[in-house]
Amino acid sequence: MLLELINNDSFNMKKKIIHIIDGPNLNLTGRRETDIYGKMSILTYLDKISSEFPSIHLIYFQSNIEGEIIDRLHVAGKNAENPVIINPGGYSHTSVAIADAIRAIDNEVIEVHISNVHQRESFRQDMISGSACNGIISGLGLDSYKMALIYFQEKRD
């Protein structure tokens, strides 16, 4: 799923582009394990907070397929000035290929997780993809995405 969120109030402003790439099962946020992931869908959340970032143009992509996530990282990598927020979901703990794709691009990449992975099963605490990222934000619910956006907004203003 590819979605671009544009804040129409600032359409004429030159916007910073930030890619958000989500992995498996994140399309079910708001319906899946709501005690862990919350009751709001990621799309509803991003739509809700987009007005807080009028100078940012969000390009959102979600896939349950590892190769499509890698392809989207390659697309983002065509312009290294545009940072990436990635939540690889379960691939965080298993995908050397996604970690290699992150290392292959020059973009700054922040990995986010909705839950606090360090309070969960031990296998979730080893984040292969996170080792390739510039930083990791975990455990703040959907606000993990907002914290990454704030980081990039403040860093780039």
C-alpha positions in Angstrom: 0.0 0.0 0.0 1.4 3.4 -1.0 -0.1 6.6 0.3 1.1 10.1 0.2 -0.2 12.4 2.9 -0.3 16.1 1.9 -1.3 18.9 4.3 -3.3 21.1 2.0 -3.0 24.1 4.2 0.6 24.5 3.2 0.5 23.1 -0.3 2.6 26.0 -1.8 5.4 25.5 0.7 8.4 23.6 -0.3 8.0 20.4 1.6 10.5 18.0 3.1 9.9 14.5 2.0 10.0 11.7 4.6 9.3 8.1 3.7 7.5 5.9 6.2 7.9 2.2 5.4 5.9 -0.4 7.4 6.3 -4.1 7.4 4.1 -7.1 8.0 0.8 -6.9 9.9 1.1 -3.2 10.5 -1.9 -2.8 8.1 -3.9 -4.4 10.9 -2.9 -1.8 13.5 -6.1 -0.8 15.4 -7.6 -4.3 15.0 -4.7 -6.6 15.9 -3.7 -7.1 19.6 -5.0 -3.7 20.6 -3.6 -4.2 24.1 -0.1 -4.0 22.5 -0.6 -1.9 19.4 -3.6 0.3 20.3 -7.0 0.9 18.8 -6.2 3.4 16.1 -5.0 2.4 12.6 -1.7 3.7 11.4 -3.4 5.5 8.5 -5.8 7.3 10.9 -2.9 8.2 13.1 -0.8 9.6 10.3 -3.7 11.6 9.0 -4.4 13.0 12.4 -0.8 14.2 13.1 0.0 15.3 9.5 -1.3 18.8 10.3 1.3 19.1 13.1 4.0 18.9 10.4 3.0 21.3 7.6 6.5 21.5 6.1 6.7 17.7 5.7 5.3 15.6 2.8 4.8 12.0 4.0 5.1 9.1 1.7 3.7 6.0 3.4 4.3 2.5 2.2 3.2 -0.8 3.8 3.8 -4.3 2.7 3.7 -7.8 4.2 6.4 -8.9 1.7 10.1 -8.6 2.5 11.2 -8.0 -1.1 8.7 -5.1 -1.6 10.0 -3.4 1.6 13.5 -3.7 0.1 12.4 -2.3 -3.2 10.8 0.7 -1.4 14.0 1.3 0.5 15.8 1.3 -2.9 13.2 3.9 -4.2 13.8 6.1 -1.1 17.5 5.7 -1.7 17.3 7.5 -5.0 17.3 10.8 -3.0 19.5 10.6 0.0 18.2 13.9 1.3 14.9 12.3 2.2 15.0 10.4 5.5 13.2 7.2 6.2 11.2 6.0 9.1 10.9 2.2 9.1 9.0 -0.2 11.2 9.9 -3.6 9.7 7.6 -5.4 12.2 8.7 -9.0 12.7 11.3 -8.7 10.0 13.3 -6.5 12.5 14.4 -9.7 14.1 15.0 -11.9 11.1 15.9 -9.9 8.0 19.5 -9.6 7.1 18.3 -8.5 3.6 16.4 -5.5 5.0 19.4 -4.5 7.1 21.6 -4.8 4.0 19.1 -2.6 2.0 19.3 0.0 4.7 23.1 0.0 4.6 23.0 0.2 0.8 21.2 3.6 0.8 22.7 6.9 2.0 19.5 8.2 3.7 19.2 8.7 7.4 17.0 5.9 8.7 15.2 5.7 12.1 13.6 2.4 13.1 10.4 2.6 15.1 8.4 0.1 17.1 5.0 0.7 18.6 5.6 -1.7 21.5 8.6 -1.7 23.8 10.4 -4.7 22.3 12.6 -5.0 25.5 9.5 -5.8 27.5 8.4 -8.6 25.2 9.7 -12.0 24.2 13.5 -12.3 24.1 13.6 -13.0 20.4 12.1 -9.5 19.7 15.0 -7.9 21.5 17.5 -8.7 18.8 16.9 -6.2 16.0 18.9 -7.1 13.0 17.6 -4.2 10.9 18.0 -1.7 13.8 21.7 -2.3 13.7 21.8 -0.7 10.3 19.8 2.4 11.3 20.9 5.7 12.7 18.5 5.3 15.7 15.7 3.3 17.2 12.5 4.6 18.9 10.5 1.9 20.7 7.6 1.6 23.1 5.8 4.9 22.7 2.8 3.5 20.9 2.0 5.1 17.6 3.7 8.2 18.9 7.0 6.5 18.1 6.4 7.7 14.5 5.7 11.2 15.8 8.9 11.3 17.7 10.9 10.3 14.6 9.1 13.0 12.6 10.0 15.6 15.3 13.6 14.4 15.2 13.8 14.9 11.4 11.9 18.1 11.5 14.1 19.7 14.1 17.3 18.3 12.5 16.4 19.6 9.1 14.9 23.1 10.0 
